[in-house]
């Protein structure tokens, strides 16, 4: 079995600067895949995706940032009176000791309805999703995971899993997924070339997804995200030509979610 690696960029559509950074990290670097926050994406973001068909693109299912796709009357437990999702780490959307966002107050039917609508909204732009994942890893919550598995089966799409327990459950339901998940390329102390080299040295046979968050810096991004300047630092590592050479030296094949069997 070969060492296969998906280098995946989260948060496409969060801001124009993030979207542009991801596109550049694909064109000029090693990013092979990305996922779209379709409730936030602008028209220019969609146009760039259509102009870059070599970039594997999935749906970054989102229940914690921005406005919902559905009107608030249809999903009253997910949004506030203005139709905005309750933010992570707030009274309505707390996290447990493991950092998992809790959706105890939300009927699973509302979660399925909004997620299915996000996927259909994505497909309405003539985009074909290659996989599903989620913002803030919300599908580590058991209720949300059930909803995401429902959609993965409904659309015959692979689904990101971030730990063995999720992986076992997802595969038991007949959903394709990655063999390993690598989340160590995150945070100011970790987004450097040496750490990336250490991660690559640990890659095992099978399919690994390495999550990253490249982007360009902008005032808009700084106002809404506590992870702003770090995105440019990630971008610079991901476009370093020495990185592609190192991937080859380690005997790793770069793939995308569309290659997953």
For each residue, the residues with C-beta under 8 A, 3 or more apart:
1: 205 206
2: 205 253
3: 203 204 205 206 208 250 251 252 253
4: 206 207 208 252 253 254 255 259
5: 200 203 207 208 209 210 247 252 253 254 255
6: 32 33 56 178 207 208 209 210 254 255 256 257
7: 30 31 32 33 210 212 238 254
8: 31 32 33 34 35 133 160 209 210 211 212 257
9: 12 22 25 26 31 33 34 35 212 213 214
10: 34 35 60 133 135 211 212 213
11: 14 18 22 35 37 60 135 213 215
12: 9 18 19 22 34 35 36 37 41 45 49 57 60
13: 18 19 36 37 38 40 41 42 45 60
14: 11 18 19 37 40 65 215 221 224 225
15: 18 19 215 218 220 221 224 225
16: 19 20 42 44 45 218 220
17: 20 21 215 216 217 218 220 221
18: 11 12 13 14 15 21 22 214 215 216 221 231
19: 12 13 14 15 16 22 23 41 42 44 45 48 215
20: 16 17 23 24 48 215 216
21: 17 18 24 25 214 215 216 231 232 235
22: 9 11 12 18 19 25 26 31 34 55 214 215
23: 19 20 26 27 48 52 55
24: 20 21 27 28 29 214 216 235 239
25: 9 21 22 28 29 30 31 212 214 235 238 239
26: 9 22 23 29 31 32 34 52 54 55
27: 23 24 52
28: 24 25 239
29: 24 25 26 214 235 238 239 240 243 244
30: 7 25 238 239 243 244 247 254
31: 7 8 9 22 25 26 34 55 212 214 238
32: 6 7 8 26 55 56 254 255 256
33: 6 7 8 9 55 56 57 58 130 131 209 256 257
34: 8 9 10 12 22 26 31 55 56 57 58
35: 8 9 10 11 12 57 58 59 60 131 132 133
36: 12 13 41 45 49 57 58 59 60 122 127
37: 11 12 13 14 40 41 60 62 65 66 135
38: 13 41 59 60 62 69 118 121 122
39: 62 66 67 68 69 118 121
40: 13 14 37 62 65 66
41: 12 13 19 36 37 38 45 46
42: 13 16 19 45 46
43: 46 47
44: 16 19 47 48
45: 12 13 16 19 36 41 42 48 49
46: 41 42 43 49 50 125 127
47: 43 44 50 51
48: 19 20 23 44 45 51 52
49: 12 36 45 46 52 55 57 125 127
50: 46 47 53 125 126 127
51: 47 48
52: 23 26 27 48 49 55
53: 50
54: 26
55: 22 23 26 31 32 33 34 49 52
56: 6 32 33 34 130 131 256 257 258
57: 12 33 34 35 36 49 127 129 130
58: 33 34 35 36 129 130 131 132 133 157 257
59: 35 36 38 118 119 122 129 131 132 133
60: 10 11 12 13 35 36 37 38 133 134 135
61: 115 118 119 132 133 134 135 138 139 148 151
62: 37 38 39 40 65 66 85 118 134 135 138
63: 78 85 103 111 114 115 134 135 138 144
64: 85 86 87 88 93 101 135 136 138
65: 14 37 40 62 85 87 88 135 224
66: 37 39 40 62 84 85
67: 39 79 82 83 84 85
68: 39 71 72 75 78 79 83 84 85 114
69: 38 39 114 117 118 121
70: 74 75 113 114 117
71: 68 74 83
72: 68 75 76 79 80 81 82 83
73: 76
74: 70 71 110 113
75: 68 70 72 78 79 110 113 114
76: 72 73 79 110
77: 105 106 107 110
78: 63 68 75 85 86 106 110 111 114
79: 67 68 72 75 76 82 83 84 85 86
80: 72 83 84 85 86 92
81: 72
82: 67 72 79
83: 67 68 71 72 79 80
84: 66 67 68 79 80
85: 62 63 64 65 66 67 68 78 79 80 93
86: 64 78 79 80 90 92 93
87: 64 65 90 93
88: 64 65 93 95 101 136
89: 93 94 95
90: 86 87 93 94
91: 94
92: 80 86 105
93: 64 85 86 87 88 89 90 101 102 103
94: 89 90 91 101 102
95: 88 89 98 99 100 101 102
96: 99 100 102
97:
98: 95 140
99: 95 96
100: 95 96 137 140 141
101: 64 88 93 94 95 136 137 138 140 141 144
102: 93 94 95 96 141
103: 63 93 106 111 138 141 143 144
104: 143
105: 77 92
106: 77 78 103 110 111 143
107: 77 110 111
108: 111 112 143 146 147
109: 112 113
110: 74 75 76 77 78 106 107 113 114
111: 63 78 103 106 107 108 114 115 143 144 147
112: 108 109 115 116 147 150 151
113: 70 74 75 109 110 116 117
114: 63 68 69 70 75 78 110 111 117 118
115: 61 63 111 112 118 119 147 148 151
116: 112 113 119 120 151 154
117: 69 70 113 114 120 121
118: 38 39 59 61 62 69 114 115 121 122
119: 59 61 115 116 122 123 129 132 151 155
120: 116 117 123 124
121: 38 39 69 117 118 124 125
122: 36 38 59 118 119 125 127 129
123: 119 120 126 127 128 129
124: 120 121
125: 46 49 50 121 122
126: 50 123
127: 36 46 49 50 57 122 123
128: 123
129: 57 58 59 119 122 123 132 155 157
130: 33 56 57 58 157 158 256 257 258
131: 33 35 56 58 59 157 158 159 160 257 260
132: 35 58 59 61 119 129 148 151 152 155 157 158 159 160
133: 8 10 35 58 59 60 61 139 159 160
134: 60 61 62 63 137 138 139 144 148 160
135: 10 11 37 60 61 62 63 64 65 138
136: 64 88 101
137: 100 101 134 140 162
138: 61 62 63 64 101 103 134 135 141 144
139: 61 133 134 144 145 147 148 159 166
140: 98 100 101 137 144 145 162 163 166
141: 100 101 102 103 138 144 145
142: 145 146
143: 103 104 106 108 111 146 147
144: 63 101 103 111 134 138 139 140 141 147 148
145: 139 140 141 142 148 149 166 169 170
146: 108 142 143 149 150
147: 108 111 112 115 139 143 144 150 151
148: 61 115 132 134 139 144 145 151 152 159
149: 145 146 152 153 159 169 170 173 175
150: 112 146 147 153 154
151: 61 112 115 116 119 132 147 148 154 155 157
152: 132 148 149 155 156 157 158 159 170 175
153: 149 150 156 173 174 175
154: 116 150 151
155: 119 129 132 151 152
156: 152 153
157: 58 129 130 131 132 151 152 176
158: 130 131 132 152 175 176 177 178 257 260
159: 131 132 133 139 148 149 152 170 175 176 177
160: 8 131 132 133 134 177 178 181 209
161: 166 167 170 177 178 181
162: 137 140 166 181 183
163: 140 166 167 181
164: 167 168
165: 168 169
166: 139 140 145 161 162 163 169 170
167: 161 163 164 170 171 177 178 179
168: 164 165 171 172
169: 145 149 165 166 172 173
170: 145 149 152 159 161 166 167 173 175 177
171: 167 168 174 175 177
172: 168 169
173: 149 153 169 170
174: 153 171
175: 149 152 153 158 159 170 171
176: 157 158 159 260 261
177: 158 159 160 161 167 170 171
178: 6 158 160 161 167 181 207 208 209 260
179: 167 204 206 207 208
180: 203 204 206 207 208 209
181: 160 161 162 163 178 208 209 211
182: 185 199 202 203 208 209 210 211
183: 162 186 211
184: 190 195 199
185: 182 190 191 195 196 199 210 211 212 234 237
186: 183 190 191 211 212 213
187: 190 191 230
188: 191 230 233
189:
190: 184 185 186 187 195
191: 185 186 187 188 195 230 233 234 237
192: 195 196 233 237
193: 196 197 237 240 242 243
194: 197 198
195: 184 185 190 191 192 198 199
196: 185 192 193 199 200 237 243
197: 193 194 200 201 246
198: 194 195 201 202
199: 182 184 185 195 196 202 203 210
200: 5 196 197 203 246 247 250 252
201: 197 198 250
202: 182 198 199
203: 3 5 180 182 199 200 208 250 252
204: 3 179 180 208
205: 1 2 3
206: 1 3 4 179 180
207: 4 5 6 178 179 180 255 260
208: 3 4 5 6 178 179 180 181 182 203 204
209: 5 6 8 33 160 178 180 181 182
210: 5 6 7 8 182 185 199
211: 8 10 181 182 183 185 186
212: 7 8 9 10 25 31 185 186 234 238
213: 9 10 11 186 227 230 231 234
214: 9 18 21 22 24 25 29 31 231 232 234 235 238
215: 11 14 15 17 18 19 20 21 22 221 228 231 232 234 235
216: 17 18 20 21 24 231 232 235
217: 17 221 222 228 229 231 232
218: 15 16 17 221 222
219: 222 223
220: 15 16 17 223 224
221: 14 15 17 18 215 217 218 224 225 228 231
222: 217 218 219 225 228
223: 219 220
224: 14 15 65 220 221
225: 14 15 221 222 228
226:
227: 213 230 231
228: 215 217 221 222 225 231
229: 217 232 233
230: 187 188 191 213 227 233 234
231: 18 21 213 214 215 216 217 221 227 228 234 235
232: 21 214 215 216 217 229 235 236
233: 188 191 192 229 230 236 237
234: 185 191 212 213 214 215 230 231 237 238
235: 21 24 25 29 214 215 216 231 232 238 239
236: 232 233 239 240
237: 185 191 192 193 196 233 234 240 243
238: 7 25 29 30 31 212 214 234 235 243
239: 24 25 28 29 30 235 236 243
240: 29 193 236 237 243
241: 244 245
242: 193 245 246
243: 29 30 193 196 237 238 239 240 246 247
244: 29 30 241 247 248
245: 241 242 248 249
246: 197 200 242 243 249 250
247: 5 30 200 243 244 250 252 254
248: 244 245 251 252
249: 245 246
250: 3 200 201 203 246 247
251: 3 248
252: 3 4 5 200 203 247 248
253: 2 3 4 5
254: 4 5 6 7 30 32 247
255: 4 5 6 32 207 259 260
256: 6 32 33 56 130 259
257: 6 8 33 56 58 130 131 158 260
258: 56 130
259: 4 255 256
260: 131 158 176 178 207 255 257
261: 176
